[in-house]
Amino acid sequence: MIMQKGFIMENIMLEREEQIIYSLRSLYRANGYTQFKMSKFEEYDLYSKNKDFLISDGVITFTDATGKLMALKPDVTFSIIKNSVDADSYVKRVCYNENVYRMSESTHDFTEIMQSGVECIGDLDMYNICEVLTLATKSLSIISDKYVLDLSHLGFVEGLLSDAGVTDAGEVLKCIGEKNAHGLESLLGERAEKLKKLVSLYGSFDEILPALEALDVNETTHAALEELKEIAQKIDSENIKLDFSVVNSMNYYNGIVFRGFVFGVPSAVLSGGRYDKLMKKLSKKSGAIGFAVYHDRLKYIDRTKKVDKKPALILYSDKTDASIINEEKQKLAESGKAFDIQRAAIEPDMYGEIIDLRNAVKE
């Protein structure tokens, strides 16, 4: 019986993960995003020249029959960009559920990881940016009731770096990402004051935008500030916090960048931003913004969202009409509940509810 109970509970967790994948896909497709399918591998050159864009340096490679070096894809974005077409006044919206192959952060072994996400590529406007941010918050709400999307604008960071006379931003960006005010002061001295103030900021649009006004020093920061103000007016920002320690690589990203967190999971489960610079590096003229949800980081999902861990039990007998069983199955499936179907309740305490159809017949 212990084996049976463990098997059922394992299936419930699997069903929970499947529900998340299904719900995310339904969300994206309901907003006009079409499913993008791709090969498991690409030419290695696609990744080798842009390794610092990838989450993990490790890439699994092999040589194909023609002698060409190939790689099991460690990222989805590159494949989507490769297949995108530049066109004026046109935006391509795609979503995906794909496995990627990269090194595990915890074990440092190569592993297969499921990712879901969206990419919006083309002649972008503010509507597209707000749409992607809204989808990011809705994605997090599917995963957990307790979530936050931390949002930054690299334009504001870039403007302050320019104002401070920073030409090599590598170590400075590292300090910004760590909110390391002491490190910034060690690197820049008095020139670090505005950057130190920037990294100390964290809160809602209403709380932080006034503070940014005081740090608006040039055209670059002003353009970023105006964009943030427009975003604040156009989207529901209840679960969005401004946090300028979110600094993705400025070689690839520009403008809005963000990370999503859910209660109980120690690292970001969602990450994204605008990556026009990556598009340019890959010889594309279009703009692009998107995000990915990392399913491997949802291993604590049972702690992050209250779900009914006990399935329902449908009891039936030889007398039960099959159509009645199917009707109950459909009701439970539509409500998102896990269920089991048996002719006897061997361990009733394993189930959240018991639906007894043993005497149910069609009239």
C-alpha positions in Angstrom: 0.0 0.0 0.0 2.9 2.3 0.7 4.1 1.8 -2.9 0.6 2.6 -4.2 0.3 5.8 -2.1 3.8 7.0 -3.3 2.9 6.2 -6.9 -0.3 8.2 -6.7 1.3 11.2 -5.0 4.1 11.2 -7.6 1.5 11.2 -10.3 -0.3 14.1 -8.6 3.0 16.2 -8.7 3.5 15.2 -12.3 0.0 16.3 -13.1 0.6 19.6 -11.3 3.7 20.2 -13.6 1.7 19.2 -16.6 -1.1 21.6 -15.6 1.4 24.5 -15.4 2.7 23.7 -18.9 -0.8 23.4 -20.3 -2.0 26.6 -18.6 1.0 28.6 -19.8 0.5 27.3 -23.4 -3.2 28.2 -23.2 -2.4 31.6 -21.9 0.0 32.4 -24.7 -2.1 31.0 -27.5 -5.2 32.9 -26.2 -3.1 36.1 -26.6 -2.3 35.5 -30.3 1.1 33.6 -29.9 1.6 30.7 -32.2 3.4 27.5 -31.3 7.0 27.4 -32.4 8.6 23.9 -32.9 12.3 23.4 -33.5 14.9 20.8 -33.9 16.8 19.4 -30.9 20.1 20.6 -32.3 21.6 23.5 -34.2 25.0 24.3 -35.6 27.5 24.9 -32.8 28.6 28.3 -34.3 25.2 29.7 -33.5 26.1 29.4 -29.7 29.9 29.5 -29.6 30.2 33.2 -30.5 27.5 34.3 -28.0 28.2 32.0 -24.9 27.8 34.9 -22.4 24.2 35.2 -23.5 23.5 31.7 -22.3 22.6 30.8 -18.8 25.1 27.9 -18.8 28.5 27.8 -20.5 28.2 24.1 -21.1 27.1 23.0 -24.5 26.8 19.3 -25.7 28.3 19.0 -29.1 28.6 16.2 -31.7 29.8 15.9 -35.3 27.2 15.0 -37.9 27.6 12.7 -40.9 29.0 15.6 -43.0 31.6 16.5 -40.4 29.8 19.6 -39.3 29.9 20.4 -35.5 26.4 20.4 -34.1 25.1 21.2 -30.6 22.1 20.0 -28.6 20.3 23.3 -28.2 21.0 25.0 -24.8 18.6 27.8 -25.6 15.5 28.5 -27.6 15.8 32.2 -28.4 18.7 31.7 -30.9 16.6 29.2 -33.0 13.6 31.6 -33.0 15.8 34.5 -34.1 17.5 32.4 -36.8 14.1 31.7 -38.3 12.7 35.3 -37.9 12.3 37.7 -40.9 12.8 41.5 -40.7 9.8 43.4 -41.9 8.5 46.9 -41.3 5.3 47.3 -39.3 5.2 43.6 -38.6 5.5 41.7 -35.3 5.9 37.9 -35.0 4.5 36.4 -31.8 5.6 32.9 -30.9 5.4 30.7 -27.9 7.1 27.4 -27.1 7.4 24.4 -24.8 10.8 23.0 -25.6 13.5 20.9 -23.9 16.9 22.5 -23.7 20.2 20.8 -22.8 22.5 22.5 -20.3 24.5 22.0 -17.2 22.6 21.8 -13.9 23.3 24.6 -11.5 23.2 22.2 -8.5 24.8 19.0 -9.8 26.9 20.4 -12.7 25.8 17.5 -14.8 24.2 17.9 -18.2 20.5 17.7 -18.0 17.4 18.0 -20.1 15.2 21.0 -19.0 11.8 22.0 -20.1 11.2 25.7 -20.9 8.1 27.6 -21.7 8.1 31.1 -23.0 7.2 33.7 -25.5 9.2 35.8 -28.0 7.8 39.0 -29.7 10.0 40.0 -32.7 9.6 42.8 -35.2 8.7 46.4 -35.3 8.0 46.7 -31.6 6.0 49.4 -29.9 4.8 50.1 -26.3 1.8 47.8 -26.7 4.2 44.9 -27.4 6.3 45.6 -24.4 3.3 45.9 -22.1 1.8 42.8 -23.5 4.9 40.7 -22.8 5.2 42.1 -19.3 1.6 41.3 -18.6 2.1 37.7 -19.9 5.1 37.4 -17.6 3.0 38.4 -14.5 0.2 36.1 -15.5 2.7 33.3 -16.0 4.0 33.7 -12.5 0.4 33.8 -11.1 -0.2 30.4 -12.8 2.8 29.0 -10.9 2.0 30.6 -7.5 -0.3 33.0 -5.7 2.8 34.6 -4.1 5.0 36.1 -6.9 6.9 39.2 -7.9 8.3 40.5 -11.1 11.5 42.5 -10.6 11.9 45.1 -13.4 14.8 47.2 -14.5 15.7 49.4 -17.4 19.2 49.1 -18.9 18.8 52.5 -20.5 18.8 54.1 -17.1 21.8 52.1 -16.0 23.6 52.9 -19.2 22.9 56.6 -18.8 24.3 56.7 -15.3 27.4 54.7 -16.4 28.0 57.2 -19.1 27.5 60.1 -16.6 30.1 58.5 -14.4 32.6 58.1 -17.3 32.6 54.3 -17.1 34.0 52.8 -20.3 34.5 49.2 -19.2 31.3 48.2 -17.4 32.1 44.6 -16.5 33.1 44.9 -12.8 30.7 47.8 -12.3 27.7 45.8 -13.6 28.7 42.9 -11.3 28.6 45.3 -8.3 25.2 46.6 -9.5 23.9 43.1 -9.8 25.0 42.3 -6.2 23.8 45.7 -4.9 27.4 46.2 -3.7 27.6 49.9 -2.9 31.0 49.5 -1.3 32.3 47.8 -4.5 31.0 50.6 -6.6 32.7 53.2 -4.4 36.0 51.2 -4.6 35.8 51.2 -8.4 34.5 54.7 -9.1 35.1 56.8 -6.0 32.9 59.9 -5.9 31.5 59.1 -9.4 29.7 56.1 -7.8 27.1 58.2 -5.9 24.2 58.1 -8.4 24.8 54.4 -9.1 24.8 53.7 -5.4 21.5 55.5 -5.0 20.1 53.6 -8.0 20.9 50.1 -6.7 19.5 51.0 -3.3 16.0 51.5 -4.8 13.4 48.8 -4.6 9.7 49.1 -4.7 6.6 49.9 -6.7 6.4 52.4 -9.6 4.7 54.9 -7.4 7.5 54.6 -4.8 10.5 54.6 -7.1 9.6 56.8 -10.1 9.9 60.1 -8.0 13.4 58.9 -6.8 14.4 58.3 -10.5 13.5 61.9 -11.3 16.4 63.0 -9.1 18.8 60.7 -11.0 17.7 61.7 -14.4 21.0 63.2 -15.8 21.0 62.9 -19.6 19.0 61.9 -22.7 19.5 58.2 -22.1 18.2 58.2 -18.5 15.4 60.5 -19.5 14.2 58.3 -22.3 14.3 55.3 -20.0 12.4 57.2 -17.3 9.7 58.2 -19.8 9.3 54.6 -20.9 8.9 53.4 -17.3 6.3 56.0 -16.7 4.3 54.9 -19.7 4.5 51.3 -18.7 3.3 52.2 -15.2 0.2 53.9 -16.8 -0.7 51.0 -19.1 -0.3 47.8 -17.1 -1.5 46.4 -13.8 1.7 46.8 -11.8 0.5 45.4 -8.4 3.1 42.6 -8.4 5.9 44.5 -10.2 8.8 46.0 -8.4 11.5 48.3 -9.8 14.9 46.8 -9.0 17.9 48.1 -10.9 20.1 45.3 -9.7 18.5 43.2 -12.5 21.2 43.7 -15.1 21.4 41.2 -18.0 24.4 41.5 -20.3 24.4 44.9 -22.0 26.1 43.3 -25.0 22.8 41.7 -25.8 20.0 43.4 -23.9 18.7 46.9 -24.0 15.7 48.6 -22.4 13.4 46.6 -20.2 14.8 43.5 -18.4 13.0 41.5 -15.7 13.1 38.4 -13.5 10.2 36.6 -11.9 10.2 35.0 -8.4 7.7 32.8 -6.5 7.6 32.2 -2.8 9.7 29.2 -1.7 11.9 28.9 -4.8 15.4 30.3 -4.2 16.1 31.6 -7.7 14.3 33.3 -10.5 11.8 31.0 -12.3 11.3 33.4 -15.1 13.7 35.7 -16.9 13.4 38.0 -19.9 13.9 41.4 -21.5 14.4 43.3 -24.6 17.3 42.0 -26.7 17.6 44.2 -29.8 21.4 44.1 -29.5 21.4 40.3 -29.8 19.2 40.6 -32.9 21.8 43.0 -34.4 24.7 40.6 -33.6 22.8 37.9 -35.5 22.3 40.3 -38.5 18.7 41.1 -37.8 17.3 44.6 -37.9 14.1 43.9 -35.9 13.5 44.5 -32.2 12.8 41.7 -29.8 11.4 41.1 -26.3 10.5 37.8 -24.6 11.0 35.6 -21.6 11.4 32.0 -20.5 9.9 30.0 -17.6 12.4 27.5 -16.2 10.5 24.4 -15.2 13.5 22.7 -13.5 13.4 25.4 -10.9 9.8 24.5 -9.9 10.8 21.5 -7.9 9.4 23.2 -4.8 6.1 23.9 -6.5 4.1 22.0 -3.9 5.3 24.6 -1.4 4.6 27.6 -3.5 0.9 27.1 -4.4 -1.9 25.5 -2.4 -3.2 22.6 -4.4 -5.4 19.7 -3.4 -2.8 17.0 -2.9 -5.4 14.3 -2.5 -7.1 13.2 -5.6 -10.7 12.4 -6.0 -11.8 8.8 -6.2 -14.5 7.6 -8.6 -15.9 4.3 -7.4 -17.7 2.2 -9.9 -19.1 -1.3 -10.3 -20.1 -3.6 -13.1 -23.5 -2.0 -13.0 -22.2 1.5 -13.5 -22.9 3.0 -16.9 -19.6 4.0 -18.6 -21.1 7.3 -19.8 -21.7 8.4 -16.2 -18.1 7.6 -15.3 -16.9 9.6 -18.3 -19.1 12.6 -17.3 -17.6 12.6 -13.8 -14.1 12.3 -15.3 -14.7 15.3 -17.5 -16.0 17.4 -14.6 -12.9 16.6 -12.5 -10.6 17.2 -15.4 -12.1 20.6 -16.3 -11.8 21.7 -12.6 -8.1 20.7 -12.7 -8.5 18.0 -10.0 -6.5 14.8 -10.0 -8.5 11.7 -9.7 -8.4 7.9 -9.5 -10.9 5.3 -10.7 -11.3 2.1 -8.7 -13.9 -0.5 -7.9 -13.0 -0.4 -4.2 -11.7 2.3 -1.8 -8.8 0.3 -0.3 -7.3 3.4 1.6 -10.1 6.0 1.8 -7.8 8.5 3.6 -5.7 8.8 0.4 -8.5 10.7 -1.3 -9.9 14.2 -0.9 -13.4 13.1 -2.0 -15.1 9.9 -3.0 -17.6 9.9 -5.8 -19.6 6.7 -5.4 -21.1 5.6 -8.8 -21.5 1.9 -8.0 -25.2 2.0 -8.3 -25.4 4.7 -11.0 -27.2 3.7 -14.1 -28.7 5.6 -17.0 -32.4 6.2 -16.7 
